[in-house]
Amino acid sequence: MEDCLFCKIIKGELPGNFVYQGKEIVAFKDTHPSAPVHVLIVPKKHFADLLDAEKEDQALLGEIQLLAAELAKQLKIDKAFKVLVNNGRGAGQAIFHLHYHLLGGWKS
């Protein structure tokens, strides 16, 4: 998508503070964090939201979940973290490229 913010970050047209870059997925720090650690995990394939995913995307979606767990370990938030997907404007989705929020780092 030409006007998609995340597609532009993935292509290197806009800056991103990457913590992971893989063949099908990237992860970068959120510019407006809502937790001490707030990373966005984004498939390179453009989906407007989770409803755009199809059966053929099952492995990719599973890989995102496993990456979230691995990043939680690397970022030292594996004792307490959230993985969140906002699907649709009413649920808080602001950028219409499917992405997962990895949130953690709160003091207990």
C-alpha positions as CSV (number, residue, x, y, z in Angstrom):
1,M,0.0,0.0,0.0
2,E,1.5,3.3,-1.1
3,D,0.2,5.4,1.7
4,C,0.6,2.9,4.5
5,L,2.9,4.2,7.3
6,F,4.1,0.7,8.3
7,C,4.7,-0.3,4.7
8,K,6.9,2.8,4.4
9,I,8.8,1.9,7.5
10,I,9.3,-1.7,6.3
11,K,10.6,-0.5,2.9
12,G,13.0,2.0,4.7
13,E,11.2,5.0,3.3
14,L,10.6,6.2,6.9
15,P,12.7,5.6,10.0
16,G,12.0,2.8,12.4
17,N,13.8,1.9,15.6
18,F,14.0,-1.8,14.7
19,V,14.5,-4.5,17.3
20,Y,14.0,-7.4,14.8
21,Q,14.1,-7.7,11.0
22,G,13.2,-11.0,9.4
23,K,12.1,-12.4,6.1
24,E,8.4,-11.9,6.7
25,I,8.2,-9.9,10.0
26,V,9.7,-6.8,11.5
27,A,9.5,-5.4,15.0
28,F,10.2,-1.8,16.0
29,K,9.7,0.4,19.0
30,D,6.4,2.3,19.2
31,T,7.0,6.1,18.9
32,H,4.1,6.7,21.4
33,P,4.7,3.9,23.9
34,S,1.9,3.0,26.4
35,A,4.2,0.8,28.5
36,P,7.9,1.0,29.5
37,V,8.6,-1.5,26.7
38,H,6.3,-1.1,23.7
39,V,7.3,-2.9,20.5
40,L,5.2,-3.3,17.4
41,I,5.4,-6.6,15.6
42,V,4.4,-6.2,12.0
43,P,4.1,-8.7,9.1
44,K,5.7,-7.4,5.9
45,K,2.7,-8.6,4.0
46,H,0.0,-5.9,4.1
47,F,-3.2,-6.8,5.9
48,A,-5.5,-3.9,6.9
49,D,-6.5,-5.9,9.9
50,L,-6.9,-9.5,11.2
51,L,-10.0,-10.1,9.2
52,D,-7.9,-9.8,6.0
53,A,-5.8,-12.8,7.0
54,E,-6.6,-16.1,5.3
55,K,-5.9,-19.8,5.9
56,E,-2.7,-19.5,3.9
57,D,-1.5,-16.9,6.5
58,Q,-1.8,-19.3,9.4
59,A,2.0,-20.0,9.7
60,L,2.9,-16.3,9.5
61,L,0.4,-15.5,12.3
62,G,1.8,-18.3,14.4
63,E,5.4,-17.1,13.7
64,I,4.3,-13.6,15.0
65,Q,3.2,-15.2,18.3
66,L,6.5,-17.1,18.7
67,L,8.5,-14.0,17.9
68,A,6.5,-12.0,20.5
69,A,7.6,-14.6,23.2
70,E,11.2,-14.5,21.9
71,L,11.3,-10.7,22.0
72,A,9.9,-10.7,25.5
73,K,12.8,-12.8,26.6
74,Q,15.4,-10.6,24.7
75,L,13.9,-7.4,26.1
76,K,13.8,-8.9,29.6
77,I,10.0,-8.5,30.1
78,D,9.2,-12.3,30.0
79,K,8.0,-12.3,33.6
80,A,5.0,-10.1,32.7
81,F,4.0,-9.0,29.2
82,K,0.9,-8.5,26.9
83,V,0.5,-9.2,23.2
84,L,-2.4,-7.1,21.9
85,V,-4.1,-6.7,18.5
86,N,-6.5,-3.8,18.0
87,N,-8.9,-4.8,15.1
88,G,-10.9,-1.9,13.7
89,R,-11.2,1.8,14.6
90,G,-13.7,1.1,17.4
91,A,-11.1,-1.2,19.1
92,G,-8.4,1.5,18.9
93,Q,-6.7,0.6,15.6
94,A,-5.2,3.7,14.3
95,I,-2.9,2.3,11.5
96,F,-4.6,-0.1,9.2
97,H,-1.7,-2.5,8.7
98,L,-2.1,-5.5,11.0
99,H,0.3,-5.2,13.9
100,Y,0.7,-6.7,17.3
101,H,1.7,-4.7,20.4
102,L,4.2,-6.3,22.7
103,L,3.9,-4.4,26.0
104,G,5.8,-4.9,29.3
105,G,8.4,-3.6,31.7
106,W,6.1,-2.5,34.5
107,K,7.5,-2.5,38.0
108,S,5.8,-5.0,40.3
